[in-house]
Amino acid sequence: MLATTGSRFSALFFFPIAVPFDIKLLKYTACHREEKYIDQNLAMGSLELLFKWFIFVLWNFRKNERMPVVDSYKHKGMRRQLVSKVRAKGISDERVLRALNTVPRHVFLDNAFVEHAYQDKAFQIGEGQTISQPYTVAFQSEKLAVQKGDKILEIGTGSGYQCSILLELGAKVYSVEYNWPLHLRAKKTLKELGYTQASLMHGDGTKGLPDFAPYDGIIVTAGAPNVPLSLIEQLAEGGRLVIPVGDRRSQKMLLITKEENGKIKKAEFDFFSFVPLLGEHGWEAD
């Protein structure tokens, strides 16, 4: 009995101590588990964040990486045939013909038009604009008489095709595009092709780019209602301006040369059909 009573007494005596001890132990265990759970969640969250960061870096790397351009033997063969046609039409500058044979025109067109890329005709590229007929590109390039190292101003970047031809001729190119989406698309395409040395800008090309003037040559790739005086003023002595002038449907190609004494000389050539030159000194947008 004593023992029993003693046991009970001991239990009763230690109860106030034992119960708090057990409660503290349970609390400690629960907190420890909660902290462990939180730590695990934090660890998992950190891993998830690290994974997302890795994907973000990889995506941006791939986004900024130059994608390989497909230029097959078939494309090259069609390009050679195109060059032969352009030569037969009267283009005789071998440097221009070589440039035409080098630049993969199909890259500047939507996939739906790839099979027609090497036909000698213009194609729609969106935004109401076109990529010029290869003969027209060659004709303007030949009249511009680009020499290696010449500083050339291009009015109307468009698809970027004419710009790439000028770069192949060794020119230092400044190009202005009026249409913002086309400007962005041309920058992307030229980058993919490795033509990163051109200065591509968005703005009103009819005003030229006076900050970088004078230019050895200026080429206008849209039909103007008249010759903007600002472009003539930005020509260097001996510089040449190639520009189509006329109405909205048909224009006559002009070659304007600024001679060393500042005198302006003008030559006229065949009629062509360009999209309208938009801007302050061009046509108003519809």
C-alpha positions as semicolon CSV with decimal commas, in nm:
position;residue;x (nm);y (nm);z (nm)
1;M;0,000;0,000;0,000
2;L;0,273;0,229;0,091
3;A;0,445;0,150;-0,221
4;T;0,129;0,201;-0,410
5;T;0,055;0,514;-0,222
6;G;0,412;0,620;-0,274
7;S;0,386;0,560;-0,643
8;R;0,070;0,756;-0,660
9;F;0,223;1,025;-0,447
10;S;0,530;1,032;-0,666
11;A;0,314;1,059;-0,972
12;L;0,109;1,332;-0,818
13;F;0,420;1,503;-0,691
14;F;0,591;1,499;-1,027
15;F;0,277;1,572;-1,231
16;P;0,314;1,950;-1,224
17;I;0,670;1,905;-1,348
18;A;0,614;1,614;-1,584
19;V;0,317;1,765;-1,765
20;P;0,487;2,095;-1,845
21;F;0,796;1,901;-1,948
22;D;0,588;1,684;-2,183
23;I;0,405;1,989;-2,323
24;K;0,734;2,167;-2,385
25;L;0,871;1,858;-2,552
26;L;0,566;1,833;-2,773
27;K;0,584;2,202;-2,853
28;Y;0,954;2,173;-2,931
29;T;0,894;1,868;-3,149
30;A;0,606;2,040;-3,330
31;C;0,806;2,360;-3,381
32;H;1,106;2,163;-3,494
33;R;0,894;1,977;-3,746
34;E;0,733;2,302;-3,860
35;E;1,071;2,467;-3,899
36;K;1,195;2,162;-4,083
37;Y;0,886;2,178;-4,307
38;I;0,941;2,549;-4,367
39;D;1,310;2,487;-4,440
40;Q;1,213;2,216;-4,688
41;N;0,965;2,450;-4,853
42;L;1,226;2,724;-4,868
43;A;1,472;2,480;-5,017
44;M;1,217;2,364;-5,273
45;G;1,125;2,726;-5,344
46;S;1,491;2,813;-5,391
47;L;1,536;2,520;-5,628
48;E;1,227;2,623;-5,820
49;L;1,351;2,983;-5,838
50;L;1,693;2,865;-5,951
51;F;1,532;2,646;-6,216
52;K;1,320;2,936;-6,341
53;W;1,628;3,160;-6,351
54;F;1,813;2,894;-6,548
55;I;1,527;2,868;-6,799
56;F;1,513;3,248;-6,827
57;V;1,887;3,272;-6,897
58;L;1,871;2,986;-7,147
59;W;1,569;3,141;-7,323
60;N;1,740;3,479;-7,354
61;F;2,057;3,315;-7,476
62;R;1,865;3,130;-7,746
63;K;1,666;3,445;-7,820
64;N;1,982;3,652;-7,872
65;E;2,169;3,372;-8,042
66;R;2,194;3,404;-8,419
67;M;1,981;3,132;-8,569
68;P;2,138;2,936;-8,854
69;V;2,018;3,040;-9,199
70;V;1,920;2,762;-9,436
71;D;2,078;2,827;-9,774
72;S;2,067;2,501;-9,964
73;Y;2,221;2,400;-10,296
74;K;1,874;2,443;-10,441
75;H;1,860;2,805;-10,322
76;K;2,208;2,873;-10,458
77;G;2,118;2,718;-10,792
78;M;1,804;2,930;-10,822
79;R;2,011;3,236;-10,729
80;R;2,258;3,167;-11,008
81;Q;1,972;3,143;-11,255
82;L;1,834;3,472;-11,127
83;V;2,172;3,641;-11,170
84;S;2,186;3,516;-11,529
85;K;1,845;3,672;-11,598
86;V;1,946;4,003;-11,441
87;R;2,269;4,002;-11,642
88;A;2,070;3,938;-11,961
89;K;1,857;4,246;-11,882
90;G;2,164;4,469;-11,899
91;I;2,329;4,471;-11,556
92;S;2,702;4,445;-11,621
93;D;2,869;4,543;-11,293
94;E;3,026;4,216;-11,179
95;R;3,048;4,331;-10,818
96;V;2,675;4,392;-10,810
97;L;2,607;4,056;-10,972
98;R;2,832;3,880;-10,721
99;A;2,648;4,050;-10,435
100;L;2,317;3,940;-10,585
101;N;2,452;3,586;-10,606
102;T;2,568;3,595;-10,243
103;V;2,268;3,730;-10,053
104;P;1,997;3,466;-9,982
105;R;1,686;3,655;-10,089
106;H;1,452;3,383;-9,963
107;V;1,541;3,474;-9,603
108;F;1,374;3,814;-9,646
109;L;1,041;3,661;-9,750
110;D;0,770;3,480;-9,559
111;N;0,793;3,101;-9,578
112;A;0,492;3,092;-9,810
113;F;0,693;3,277;-10,078
114;V;1,024;3,090;-10,045
115;E;0,967;2,892;-10,364
116;H;0,917;3,220;-10,552
117;A;1,207;3,408;-10,390
118;Y;1,428;3,388;-10,697
119;Q;1,177;3,504;-10,950
120;D;1,265;3,846;-11,084
121;K;0,970;4,029;-10,936
122;A;0,864;4,219;-10,625
123;F;0,673;4,054;-10,339
124;Q;0,459;4,179;-10,054
125;I;0,633;4,178;-9,716
126;G;0,347;4,317;-9,508
127;E;0,265;4,666;-9,383
128;G;0,172;4,762;-9,740
129;Q;0,536;4,733;-9,848
130;T;0,729;4,514;-10,089
131;I;1,071;4,364;-10,137
132;S;1,199;4,515;-10,462
133;Q;1,245;4,321;-10,783
134;P;1,606;4,189;-10,800
135;Y;1,663;4,369;-11,130
136;T;1,555;4,696;-10,969
137;V;1,789;4,638;-10,674
138;A;2,074;4,564;-10,914
139;F;1,990;4,866;-11,132
140;Q;1,992;5,111;-10,843
141;S;2,306;4,957;-10,696
142;E;2,486;4,982;-11,029
143;K;2,388;5,348;-11,076
144;L;2,503;5,427;-10,724
145;A;2,852;5,301;-10,820
146;V;2,943;5,198;-10,466
147;Q;3,310;5,171;-10,381
148;K;3,445;4,986;-10,081
149;G;3,432;5,210;-9,775
150;D;3,175;5,452;-9,920
151;K;2,930;5,598;-9,671
152;I;2,584;5,528;-9,809
153;L;2,246;5,649;-9,685
154;E;1,951;5,426;-9,767
155;I;1,602;5,574;-9,744
156;G;1,357;5,289;-9,687
157;T;1,514;4,983;-9,524
158;G;1,208;4,772;-9,607
159;S;1,296;4,404;-9,578
160;G;1,668;4,479;-9,553
161;Y;1,751;4,310;-9,885
162;Q;1,889;4,620;-10,060
163;C;2,086;4,704;-9,746
164;S;2,252;4,362;-9,752
165;I;2,353;4,411;-10,117
166;L;2,515;4,745;-10,028
167;L;2,701;4,580;-9,741
168;E;2,826;4,308;-9,974
169;L;2,961;4,587;-10,196
170;G;3,167;4,709;-9,903
171;A;2,963;5,016;-9,812
172;K;2,920;5,165;-9,468
173;V;2,542;5,183;-9,458
174;Y;2,305;5,411;-9,269
175;S;1,947;5,306;-9,333
176;V;1,620;5,471;-9,226
177;E;1,279;5,302;-9,220
178;Y;0,952;5,493;-9,173
179;N;0,752;5,187;-9,066
180;W;0,831;5,065;-8,713
181;P;0,737;4,692;-8,751
182;L;0,941;4,670;-9,073
183;H;1,233;4,840;-8,902
184;L;1,231;4,576;-8,626
185;R;1,190;4,290;-8,872
186;A;1,477;4,411;-9,090
187;K;1,705;4,441;-8,787
188;K;1,625;4,083;-8,690
189;T;1,676;3,943;-9,040
190;L;2,003;4,125;-9,101
191;K;2,131;4,007;-8,763
192;E;2,043;3,647;-8,848
193;L;2,243;3,683;-9,170
194;G;2,539;3,833;-8,986
195;Y;2,503;4,183;-9,131
196;T;2,553;4,366;-8,803
197;Q;2,768;4,653;-8,930
198;A;2,480;4,859;-9,073
199;S;2,328;5,145;-8,871
200;L;1,952;5,089;-8,888
201;M;1,723;5,365;-8,769
202;H;1,353;5,439;-8,749
203;G;1,231;5,778;-8,866
204;D;1,138;6,007;-9,154
205;G;1,387;5,926;-9,426
206;T;1,275;6,216;-9,647
207;K;1,475;6,439;-9,410
208;G;1,784;6,223;-9,448
209;L;2,025;6,181;-9,159
210;P;2,209;6,514;-9,130
211;D;2,402;6,405;-8,819
212;F;2,606;6,161;-9,025
213;A;2,631;6,361;-9,349
214;P;2,787;6,404;-9,597
215;Y;2,732;6,079;-9,786
216;D;2,914;5,935;-10,085
217;G;2,583;5,801;-10,206
218;I;2,213;5,809;-10,122
219;I;1,965;5,551;-10,244
220;V;1,589;5,592;-10,212
221;T;1,387;5,269;-10,233
222;A;1,038;5,424;-10,253
223;G;0,869;5,647;-10,509
224;A;0,895;6,019;-10,431
225;P;0,676;6,302;-10,566
226;N;0,992;6,513;-10,606
227;V;1,357;6,516;-10,503
228;P;1,388;6,625;-10,138
229;L;1,633;6,915;-10,116
230;S;1,753;6,781;-9,782
231;L;1,897;6,472;-9,954
232;I;2,089;6,676;-10,211
233;E;2,231;6,892;-9,934
234;Q;2,358;6,584;-9,754
235;L;2,553;6,457;-10,055
236;A;2,929;6,489;-10,047
237;E;3,103;6,649;-10,344
238;G;3,109;6,384;-10,613
239;G;2,825;6,204;-10,432
240;R;2,539;6,033;-10,616
241;L;2,168;6,018;-10,536
242;V;1,955;5,746;-10,696
243;I;1,584;5,812;-10,654
244;P;1,260;5,717;-10,832
245;V;1,039;6,024;-10,887
246;G;0,684;6,037;-11,022
247;D;0,332;5,964;-10,906
248;R;0,213;5,692;-10,670
249;R;0,201;5,425;-10,942
250;S;0,496;5,490;-11,169
251;Q;0,826;5,672;-11,129
252;K;1,124;5,757;-11,345
253;M;1,462;5,663;-11,202
254;L;1,687;5,965;-11,156
255;L;2,059;5,984;-11,091
256;I;2,163;6,313;-10,935
257;T;2,532;6,386;-10,898
258;K;2,680;6,669;-10,694
259;E;2,993;6,773;-10,877
260;E;3,302;6,911;-10,707
261;N;3,200;7,271;-10,773
262;G;2,863;7,205;-10,608
263;K;2,683;7,196;-10,942
264;I;2,400;6,944;-10,970
265;K;2,387;6,708;-11,266
266;K;2,078;6,499;-11,339
267;A;2,033;6,189;-11,556
268;E;1,702;6,011;-11,626
269;F;1,642;5,642;-11,686
270;D;1,356;5,396;-11,725
271;F;1,024;5,393;-11,541
272;F;0,980;5,173;-11,236
273;S;0,704;5,109;-10,987
274;F;0,776;5,161;-10,616
275;V;0,561;5,194;-10,308
276;P;0,511;5,562;-10,208
277;L;0,783;5,740;-10,011
278;L;0,614;5,857;-9,690
279;G;0,727;6,152;-9,483
280;E;0,736;6,527;-9,457
281;H;0,901;6,567;-9,798
282;G;0,725;6,271;-9,955
283;W;0,368;6,143;-9,980
284;E;0,117;6,162;-9,698
285;A;0,015;5,830;-9,547
286;D;-0,331;5,706;-9,656
